[in-house]
Amino acid sequence: MQVNEPRHPGTRHHVRWEAPNMVPGAALSYSPAASSLGVDASDHRWLDELAELDKPGAHLLPAAPIIEEEGLVVTEFSDEENDPNAKQSSSEAKNEQDDIVIQSLGVAISAINATKDLVPIDLAKGILGMVANILTIAQLVIKNKSDFQAIVDKCETIREILERSTKDATDDDLPGYLRHALSQLNISVNRINSEVSTKKEQGFFKRLFSVTINRDHISGWEKDLDHVLVLFNTGAIAGMAIRFEKLALGLEGNAASINVSKYRSKEPPSRPSMFYGRDDLVAELTDLIVNDKHIALIGPGGMGKSSLAKAILNETLVWEIFAYRRYFVTYDGLDPSTIMFDAFMTRFAGVLSIELAGTDSLGQISSFLRVASALIVLDNAETFEEASASSGKLQSFSFTMQLSLHSPSVHRLGEDAHLALVVIAFLPQGLNGKLASDLLPSIPQVGAICDVLCRQSLVYRQDNTIKMLAPIRHFVRDSLPPLNSPCLQDIHTFYYRTVRQCSTARNNYTDIIISDHLNIEHVIAFDLARIPEETYHACQQFLRCLESHLPRPTTLAPAIFNIIENSSTWVPKANCLQQLAWLYFTLSQLPERMKACKAAQALYLAASDHKNVAECVAQCADTYRSQGRFLQSQQVVEDFQNSASWDFLSESMEAQSWHFLDVTRMFTFTASGDDLFVKSSEDRTWGLQSKVLHWRVKLYYGGDIVQVKTHLDNLFLQSQQIGNISDHRDILEGLVDVAFCEGRLSDAMDILQKLVDMLEGQDPHNVLWYTVWKGVVASKQGNHVLARELVHQASGSLEVFALRNARTFLQRSYASARIELTAGEFDKAESHFNATIESCDMQDNLTYKAYSLRGLGEVAFARGDFAVAAQRFSETRSLCIEMGVPPRNLHSCVPLNAFPDKFAGWASFLEG
């Protein structure tokens, strides 16, 4: 790891000494760029010599920044020339490999459990128990089993080593080296066991609720175990000691004159006492370091780079891997005008407690570092880059920026170069190269200007975007004149025109929204504070674009809530809040949706906009219903119907209110099926949908199923003439329920496929829903293999919903639990039910939680564990009361979520 102050703004790959996770055989990596630093001839000679010692490949040069905070850039260097994931096996080969690994897992688990009973050391027993648990989880839960083969092999090695090394030993007479090795192995295995268990129980929610573990993560575990297992090899330990002794005595290789101090290497500094707010960054960089990555921290002085490095050095994981081979080499206090290479290396060697002798200091230090893994921080190492006899060296970032801006090539561009820099600094994503001339028509030849700025390294290109490193951005913002009105107006005009032209159907304007969404968001937030009256409509339209094409959390929320409220802003602010609420709903952020809805409702009420008050009430009621809070949903609508706003509504708005009220009452069984959806059934807007739901309710309430089917068939014919795709969907869903309840499972499957075909490419969420339902139908047909394949097929679409809709996981996870329960795979069903419950707790969803608690009760009931079953059923009943749903009717309104009749524990419990 290297901690650098930025020098010349063009120095994105200046000379860097890299000594991160030194592994045996690794040398210091080197990136030559001496000409850009004015290094003198003598320096060139030793740089050339160094390059000959260890010429790096292109993979060692810094790529674009992997992390860029305000003022801090973290660049990663990798020793990996080839991507280990580049080659993907075919589906057939992967399945075959999975089968092999499944067999290996079974054999390994059996052998480990047998060995656990034989080893005499308690700590070894505990380690083997955790190893067995890791493999059991991999066998039962993890999808990418083929990626676990290396871990299976390592676990088998652990078994063999523990069996051999603890033979005839006791806890009292355990050798010191073996006790240490066992302790380190226990730490590593415990960490892996914890992470695997977290993946099983909670980690589903981190990467779209997937039960696949990233191969890089598995590779990291493998390396971690390798670090520890070498401690058990007493021959290797002895060899390492002899090698170290030879180094100390000057008997090996280039280290002929090395002297290792009799004192332990200097302790690295402790974690700074005042260090807050960067836990995520520390964790991310620690993960890179333990996975053998080289890192450079670059940023202005005083922003905390050294503190960050010290914090990483003292992370538990780093200490466990590198122990006393953690070195902090600081070059503070050295005079850049006098320091030479020997002084640089002497300071380095002093921290390692090596007494250098002779001229080959690099060879001596490298030999020392090859003994075992080490972590080295070079703090302020760029001091060496400043070393020169010339008085014309670059002394400060600000000064060098001024030199760059006044260089002949930039100076010839005139004021336009400065304007381009200010624009790029203003836009968080940088300037889209394809759109540069459209965004900045007032800057002629902006593309050619950016080319010059790139050559001067004031900016850099990443894909088609022209970007700027954070230190340069700060300098531009602080030192150059602010963005002038013509440029701002150009950007404003282009982006706002794009937002206006973007529709729910994808078009060319949609592509611009997706590519420049952060820039557009920034411009709108900037304008909301500056010219709000011109920005409200664009803000509302942009939120609609995000909802349709790129659902994600938005930084516009605080800007919208902070709009000053007065009679002229009530309605536009409420419009923005209402659209923000729809975005929150798409993201399954239901509490945030409720907050935005209520804020908008209050503003509409203040403006006497009763129509939109009714819309907000409907959204609030729908939010409560989505959470399974049917009593609250019903109360919200009834309160509104008794309010003064009710008298101002049109008949159509009253019909909407009655419709939403009856959707809730359908679940609470507080009205007869004959009365539900009658008041809204004659409305032109809500009539057809209400008639469909009226007959579906008849089915759910135990009405004549033949009569229900007849009316739904007739309504479908009507909908083909006067309805829309939503009406078709609602009717076909009802016909699926009819076919499912009648046992016509093939017909149910055909109708679901018709729904998939109808909505493919238009409504991915419902396509996923119907594919999952096909799995449920296949399960009831007894084809559990097909059922699992369909759910797996649906989960493949979850990438679409990475930020979009957490509800999709509930549907998939609960369906998987139901399928495994039907198949009699109670352990798997239990795991899926538990995962669903955890997700419900995160999303505050009572409905699926009640379904899943009942499922756990049925699992316990089937196992004969009646006490646990009664506890789960009691919890289910309590949730039913909280929701306002009669316990006997828990599944009545969603037949495909019900369990097969053979699972009668719930019914028995309710009967007492």
N, C-alpha and C positions, 0 to 999 in steps of 0.2 A: 504494500500500500504506500502511496506517496501523497504527501500533503503539499500542495503548491499554491503560491500566489500567482495569479495570471501575469504574464509579462507582455510581450508584444501581442496585440490582438490577433495577429496571424499565427501565433505559435500554438496551433492545435495539436502539433506532434513534435514539440521540441525535445531536446535531449532529456530523457528520463531514466533514472536508475530505478529499476523495478526489482524489488526483493520481497515479494509477497510470500505466499505459502511455499517456502523452499522445500522441495522434495529431493530425495537422494538423486544426484545426477543433474540437477537443474542448476543453471548458472544465471547470473544477472542478465536480464534482457535489456536490449538497447535499441533506441529508435533515433537514428542519426538525422539531424536537421541543422547541422552546425552552421551552415552558411547564413541562415536567417538570424543567427545570434551574434555574428561578428567574432567568432572564436578565433584566436590567433593560431599561427602555424604549429606551435608546440602542442597546443591542445588538439589540433587536427591529428597529429601523429599518434597520440595515445588513444584518441577516439577511433582511429583506423585500426590500431592494434586490438582494441577492445572489440570492434566489430568482427575482426577475424576470429577472436576467441569464441564468439557466440553470435552468429548472424541470425537475426530473427526472421521468421516468415512474415508474410503480410498479415497473418492472423494475430501477430503480436502488436501491430499498430493499433492505436486507439480508433475505435469506430465512433459513430455519432454518440453523444452523451446518452447513457442509459437512465440517468436521473438528473433532472435539472430543477432545483428549487430556486427561489429568489436569491440570486447571488452565489449559488453553489452548484457546481457541475461535477458529477461523478462519472468518470469514464472507466469502462471495463476493458481489461486486456485478457485474452483467453489463451491458454496453452492448447486448446482443442482445435486442431486444423480441420478436422472433419466432424460433421454433425452426426452424432451417434444415432439420431432418429431419422437420418436421411432415407434409409432403405426401409420400406414398409412391406411386410410379407403379405401375400394374398390372403383373402378371407379363408380359403380352404386350408392353406398351410397353417394359418393362425389357429383355426379350430383344432387341427390335429395337434399343434404344439400345446394348446390349452389342455387337451385330453392327457398328454404326456405329463404336464405339470401337475394336473389334478392327481394322477397316480403317484407322482413323486411326493406330493404334499401328504397324501395318506400314509405312504411308507415312512416318510420322515417324522410325521407326528407320532406314529406308533413307536418308532425307535426312540424318539426323544422322551416320550412318557415312560418307556421301559427303563431307559438310562437314569431318569430322574429318581426312580425308586431305588437305584443301586448306588448312586454317588453318596459318599459319606459326609460331604460338606453342605451345610444348610444354604450358604450363599449360592453354591452351584445348583442346588435343587431349585432355588427361586429363579435363577437365570433360565434354567431349562423350562420351568413352568411358563415364563413369559415368552420364550421362544416358541413353545407349543401353541400358545395363545395367538401369537402373530401368524403362524402358519394356518391355524384354524380359521381365523378371520379371512385370510387370503383364500382359503378353500371355499368358504361359505358365502362371502359377500363381495370380494373384489372381482371386478370384471376382467381386467387385463392380467389374467393369471400367468400367461406366457412370459410377461415381463418380470415375474417373481422367481424365475428359475435360478438366477444368480443368488438371490436371498435364500432359496431352499438349499442351495449348495453350501452357502456360508453357515446356515443353521446346522446342517449335517456336520460341517467341520467343527463348529462349536461343541456339538455333542461328543464327537470323537476326542477333541482336546480335553474337555472336562472329564470324560471317562478315564482318559489316560493320565492326566496331570494330577487328579485327586485320588488316584488309586492308593489305598493304604494310608491316606492322610487323615488327619482329624482337625477339627476347628482349633485345637490348642497348639498343635505343632506345625501349622501351615507355614511354609517358607515365606519370607518377606516378599520376594519378587512375585511369588504366586498369589499372595494375598492382594498385592497391588494390582496384578493383572486381572484377577477376578473382580476387584472393585471397579476398575475401569470398564471391564466388559459389562458389569451390572448396570453402570451408568448408561452405556451405549444402547444396550438391549432394552432397558427401561424406557429410554427416550423413543426408540423405534416402536415399542409396544404401545406407548401412549399416543404416538402420532397415528398409528394404524387404527387403534381403537377410536380415536377422535374422528378419523375418516369414516368409520362405521357408524358412529353414533351422532356426530354433529357435523363432520366435515362435508356432508352432502351439500351444505348451503354455501360453500365457498366458491366452487366453480360450477355453478348451476346444478347444485345438489347431486353431483356425479359421484358414483362409487368407484370410479376409475382413479388410480393413483398415478401421477405423472412419472414417466420413466426416469426423468432427471432426478426426481425425488428418491426413487428407488436406488438409482446409481449412487446418490449421496449416502444412503444408508450402507450400501456395499462398501464404499470407501471408508466410512466411519468404522465399520467392523474390521476392515483390513488394518487400519491404524492400531486397533486394540489387539487383534489376534497375534500380531507379531510379538507382543509382549510375552506370549506363552512359549515362544520358541527359544528355549534357553540357549541353544546353539547360536541362534541369531543374536541373542543378547550378548553372549560372550564374544562373538565376532565383532559386534559393534564396539564393545569395550576395548578389544585389542586394537581395532582400527583407530579409535580415538586416542589410545595410548601411543600408537605409532605417530599419529599426527602431532601429539604433544612432544614426542621425542625427536621429531623431524626425520622420520624414517620412510615417508611415503610421498611419491610423486613430486608435484610442484610445491608441496608444503615442507620442503627440506629444512627450512629454517624457521618454521612456525613455533611459537611458544605460547601455550595456553596458560593463562593466569591460574594460580592456585586458588584464586577466589572465584566464587560463583559469578556469572554474568550479572550485570547491573539489573536490578528489579525495574520493570517498566513502571511508569507513573500510575497512580491509582485513578479510578474514575473521578472526574470532576465533581465536586460537591454541589455546584450550581449548574445543573445540566437538565433541562426540561424540554418537553415538546417534540423530541425527535426519536421516540421509541420505535416508531415504524421504520424510520430510516436506518437506525442502528440494526434492527432485526433484518432488514433487507440486505444491508451490506455484510452483516455477519454470515448470512446464508451464502452470499457470493464467495466470501473468503474461505469458508470451510469446504467449498466446492472448487477450490484451487483456482480462483480467479484473481487477476491482478487489477488493482484499483488505483486511480488517481483522483484525489479531491482537489478541485480547483476553485478558487474564489478570492474575493478581496480579503485583506488582512482584518482580523478581529471578528470575523463572522462565525467562528466556532469550528473550523476544520480540525485544528489540533485537539480540541475537546471531543469532537466526534471520534477521532482516531483513538484517543485514550479510552473513551467509553467502550469502543469495540474491543480493544485489547483486554478489557476486564469483563467481557461477557462470559457467562458460565460455560457456554459451548466452546468458545475460543480457548478458555483456560483448560478445559478437559482435553482438547485435541493437542494444543501446543505446550501446555504446562509452563516450564521454565524457559522454553525457547520462544519467548515473546520479547521482541526487542524494539525499543523506541529510540531512534537515532535522531537527535535534533541538531540543527546547524544554526541555532540562534546565537547571536553574539559574535559571529565571525565577520571579519572585515572583507567584503567582497573584492576589494581592490588588492588584497594580498593573498587570498586563499588560492592554493594550487591543488593539483590532484592528490599529492601525498597527504596534504592536510585533510582533504576530504576523506581519504581512506583511513587515516589515523583515527579520526573521530569515529568512524564506523567501527573499526577494530576495537577501540576503547570500550564501546558499549558491549561488544561481544566478549570483553575481557581477554582479548588476544594481544600478545606482545609481538608486533611485526618485526621481522628481521630480513634484511636483504631487499631486493627491488621488486620482487613479485608479490606485492601486497594483494592484488586481485586474486591470484592463485591461492594464497594462504586463506583468505576469507572464504573463497568458494569451497575449498576443501573442508573448512570447518562447518559450513552450512550444509554440505552434502551428507553429513552424518545422519541427520534426521530432519523431519519436517520442522519448519520454523516460520514464524510470522514476524515480518520486519516492517516497521513504520519509519519512513524517511521524512522527517518534519522539517519544512523550510529548506528542502534539498535544492531548490532552485537558486539558493544563494550561490551555489557553485557555478550556475550558468551566468551569473553576473561577473564572475572572476575574469579580469583582463587588465593588462597594463594600460590600455587605452582609456582616456578620460571621457570618450564619447559613448560609453556604454549606456544602455537604457536603464534608468534608475527607478522608474515608477510607471505604474499602469496608465495613470492619467497623462503623463508626459508622452509615453509611446503612442497612446491614442491620438494625441495632438499631432504627433509626427505622421501617423498614418493618414489622418484626415487632410494634412497639408502636403502629402506626397504628390508628385506631379500628375500621376494618372487620375487621382481623385480630385485634385485641384482643378484640372481641366474640365471636369464635369460641372463645376460651379455649384450653385445652390441646390440644383436638382439631386445631387448626390446626398446632401444632408437631408433633404426632404424624404428621399427613399429610405434612408436609415431611420428616420423618425417614424415613418409608416410601419416599417418592419418591427421596430421596438414597440409600437402601439398595439399591433395585432398579436395576440397570444400564440396563435398557430404559425405566425410568420406570414409571408406574402405568397399566395398561390401563384406559381410561375405561369400557369396556363391562363390565369385571369388577370395578370398584372396590368396589361394595357387597358382592360375593361374597368378595372378598379381605379386606375390612376390615369385617366386620359389627359389630365393637366400636366403630367410629367412626360414629355416626349422621350421616346427611346428608353423607357424604364427597364426593359429587358437587358439592353446593352449596359445600362448603368449598374444593374445587379451583377452582371458578369465581371465588371471592374471591381466592385466591392468584394466579390468572391475571391478574385485573384489577390486582393489585399488582405484576405482572411478576416475582413470585418463582418462578413456574413458567410454562411455555408449553405449548400443545397442538400436537402434530404428528400429523396424522391423528386416530386415536382414543386416542392415548397422551399422558399428562401427563408432561412432562419438565422437567429442571432443568439450567441451564448449570453447567459445571464449577466456576467460582468460587463459585457459591452452594452447590453440593453440598459443597464443601470447608468452607465456613463452617458449614453445617448439621451436618456430621459432627463438626466440632471444637468447636462452641459449644453445640449443643442436647443434651439428655440422649439417651443411646442408645435404640435401639428397645426398647420394653418387651415383656415376655413375652407379654401377651395379643395384641398385634398380631403378634408373631412367630409365635405359635401359630396365629392366624387364617390367615396367609399359608402357613405350613407345612401346615396341614390342607387348605386348598383345593388347593394345587399337588400335594400327595402323593395326594389323592383323584383328581385329574385323571390323574396318571401311572398309577395303578392301573387306571383305567377305559379307558385308551388301549390299543388292540389293533393287530395288524398290518393289519387292515382299517380304512379311514379312517372316523372318526365325529366327533361334535361335540367330543369330548375331544382328538382329534387336532388339530383347529383351534386349540385353546387351547395345546397343546404347540408348534405352529408359531409362533403369535403371541407367546408368552411364553417361548420356549426359553431365552433368556439369563438371564431372571429365575429360572426354575426351576433352571437349572444353578448359578446363584449361591447360591440357597438351599440346594441339596444340598451344595455345597462348604463353605458356612458351617456346616451341620449336621454334616458329616463330622468337622470339627475340634472340634465342641461336644458333640454327642450321637450319636456314630458308630453305636452299637448300634441306634438307631432309624432310621438313614439308609441302611444297606447295601442293603436290599431296594429302596427307592425309587431309589437310585443305579443298581442293576442294571436296573430297569424303565425308567428314563429313557434309559439307553444303548440299550436295545432299541427304544424309541420313536424315538430319533435314527436308528438304523440303518434302520428301516422307512420313516420319513417325512421326515426332514430330515438325511441323512448329511452330517456336517461334522466337522472336528477339534473336540475338546472340551478345555476347561480342567480337566475333572475328572481327567484322566490323572495329573498330579502328586499331586493330593489322594489318589487311590486308591493309588498307589505308596507314599505316605507314611503310610498307615495302619499303626499300630504292630502288629507281629506277635506274637501269643501264641496259646495253644491256643484261646481263645475267638474270635479273629479270623481264624484260618487259612482256614476255609471261606468266611465271608462276603466276605473280601477276595479270595479266589480266584474267587468267583462274579462279582464286579465286574470283575476282570481278564479273565476268560473272555469276558464280554459286551463288554468294551472291545476284545478281540481280534477279535470278529466285526465291530464297527464299523470297525476298521482294515482288515479284509479288504474290506469294502464300499467303502472309500475307496482301495483298492489301496495302502495303506501296509503293505506286506508285512514289511519289517524290524521295524516297530513291532508288527505282529501277532505275529511270532515272539517278540519280547521279552515281550509280555504273556502269551502261551501258556506259555512256559517258566517265568515267575514263578508263574503259576497252578498249573502242574503240580507245582512244588516244594512249594507250600502244600498241595495236595491229598494229595501223598505224605506230608507231615508229619502230616496228619490221617487217614491210612490210608483215604482216599476213593478207592479204586482205580478205581471206575467213571469218575469225572471225570478221573483220571489218564489213562485210556484215551482220553477225549474230547480232552484236550489233545494227546496224542500224535497223534491223527488230524488235529487242526488243524495241528500242526507239519508232518506229512507232506504235508498238502494244500497248505500254503504253499510248501514246497520244490517240489512238483509244479507249482504255478502259475507258478513262476519257471523251470521247465524243469530243475531240479536233481534229476533222478530218482534218481541214486545216493544223495544225501543223504536223500531221501524214503524210499527203500527201507531204508537203514541205520537210520533212526529207528524204523521199525516193527519191524524184526528185533531191534534192541536191546531194545525193550519186550517182545517176545515171550519174550526170554531173561531178563527181570527177575523179581523176586519178585512184582510186582503181577499178573503173568499168572495165577498160581495162584488169585487171588481173583476172577477175572472170571466172569460168567455166560456161557452159551453164546452168547447174542445179542451180548454185547460182544466175545467172541472172533471171532464172525462179522464184526463191524464191522472189527476189526483186519485180518483176512484180506482183506476187501474192499478196504481202502485199500492194503494191500500189493500186491494184484494189479493195482490201477489203475496203480501205478508200474511193476510188472514188465511190464505190457502194452507200455509205451513202450521199455523196455530190452531186450525180447526175450530175457530170461534164463530163461524157462519156455516150454513148448510151449503152443500155443493150447488143446489138449485139457485142460490142467491148470488154466488160469486160471479163477478165480471158481467153482471147484467146491466148495471148503470152505465158502463162504458162501451157496451156492445153495439150501440146504435151510432156512435160517433164516427165521422168520416175518417178520422186519422187513426183512432184506436179501436175501431169496431171489429175489424177482421181478426186482429191479434187477440182481442178480448173473447171473441167467439171461440177461437181455437183453445184458449186456456180454459174457458168454461167447460168444454167437453173433455179436456185432459183432466180437469178436476173431478169430473164425474168418474173417470177411471180410477183416480187415486182414492176417491171416497167410496169405492166398492160398487159403482154403478154397473149397468148392463154393458158389458164389454163389446158386444156385437153392435149395439146402438152407437156407442162411442166411435167405433171404427167406421160405421156408415157415415156419420156426420163429418168426421175428419176427412174421409175420401171426398165428400161433396165440397167441403171447404177448400180442399186442394185444387179441385177443378175451378172453383171461383177465383182462387188466388192466381191461377195462370192467366186470368184475364185482367184482374184489377189489383193484384197484390204485387209485392216486391220480393226480393230474395230472402229478406228476413221472415216474411210470412211463410214462404215455402219451407224455410228451415224449421220454423216452429211447428208446422203441421207434420212434417216428416219426423221430427223428434217424437211427436205424439204417437205416430204410427209405429215407430220403433218400440215405444213403451207397450203399445197394444200387442204387437207381435211377441215381444219378450214375455209378457204376462200370460199370453195364450200358449206359450211353448213353441211357437213357430220361429225357431231360432234361425233357420236358414233365411226366412223372410226378413228377420231383424238385421241379419248380416248384410243382405242385399240393400236394404234401405240405408244403412249406415254407409255403405260404399257409395251409394248415390249422393249422400250428403258430402262425402269426401270429394267426389268428382265435381260437385257443384261449387264447392268453396275453395278448391285447390288454387293456390296462387293469389287468392283474394283475402282469405281469413285464416291465417296459419294457426291461430289459437284454437278455433273450433275444429279445424282439420285434425289437430293433435287430440282434442277431446274425443272426436268420433272414432279415431284410430284406437284410442284406449278403450272405448266402449266395445269396439269389435273384439278386443282381447277378452273383455268380460264375457261377451256372448260365446266366444270360442271356448272359454273356460267352462261355461255351463254345458256346452256340447261335449265336454270331456276331453277336448283337445288342448291340454295344458301347454304342450310345446308350442303350438301356434299362438296361444294366448300370450306366452312370454315373448315370442318373437314380435308380436304386434305392439306390445308395450315398449319393447326395446326399440322398435322402429319409430314409435312416437317419441321416445327419449332422444333419438338422433336429431329430431327437429328442435330440441330444447336450446340449441345454440342461438336460435332466433330470439329466445327469451332471456338471454343472459342478464339483461337489465330490465326486460320488459314486464315479465309477469311471473311472480313467485307462485301464483295460484296453480300454474301448470304442474309444479312439482307435487302439490297436494293431489291433483287428479291422477298423476302417474303412480305416485307412491302408494296411495290408497288402493288403486286398481291392482297394483302388484301384490299388495297384502291380501286382497280379496281372492285373487287368482291362486296364490299359494295356500290360502286357507281352504279353498275348494279342492285343491289338489292333495290336501292332507299333509303339506309340508309346513308343519306348525312352527318350526324354528325360523324358517324364512319369513313366514307370515308375521310372526312376532316382531322380527327385526324391522320389517316394513311398517308395521303399525306404530312401533316406537318412533321411527323416523318421521312418520306423518304427524304424530303428536308433537314432536319437537318443533316441526315447521309451523304447526298450528299455534303453538305458544308464541312463536316469533311474529306471526301474522295476526294474532288475536282472532283466530277462526274457531268458533265453537262447534260448527256443524261437523267438519271432518274430525275434530277431536272426539266428539261424541261417538261418531261412527267407529273410530279406531279403538276407543276405550271398550266399546262393546265387542269389537273384534278380539281384543286381548282377553276379554272375559270368556268368549267362545273357545279360544285356544286353551285357556286354563280349564274350562269345563270339559273339553274333549280329552284332556290329560288326566282328568279325575281330581284336579286340584280345586275343589269346590270353594274353599275359603278364599283363595285368590280370585276365583271367578265372581264370587259374591261381592268382593271389594270393588272389582272393575265395573260390575253391573251397577253397584250403588253409585259410583262416580259418574257413570253414564246417566243415570236417572237424575242426579243433581244437575247435570248440564242441561238435560231436557227441560227441567223446571226453569233454569236460568234463561234458556232460549224462548220458552213459552210453547214448546212442542209437547203434545201428549206422548209419554214414553212409548205407548203401543204404536204410535204413528211415526216413529223416528224415521223410518225409511219409506213411508207411504208415498211421498211426492217425488221420489227419485228411485223408481224400481230397480234400475241397473246398479244402484249402490247397495241394495239389500243383499243379505247373505242367503245361500241356499237353505231350504226348509230344514235340512238335516241338522243345522246348527240351531238348536232349540233352547240353549241355556238361558238366553235373554227372556224368552216367553215363560220359561219355568220360573225364573226369578220374579217376574212381574206377577205371576199367579200366586206367588208366596209359597 
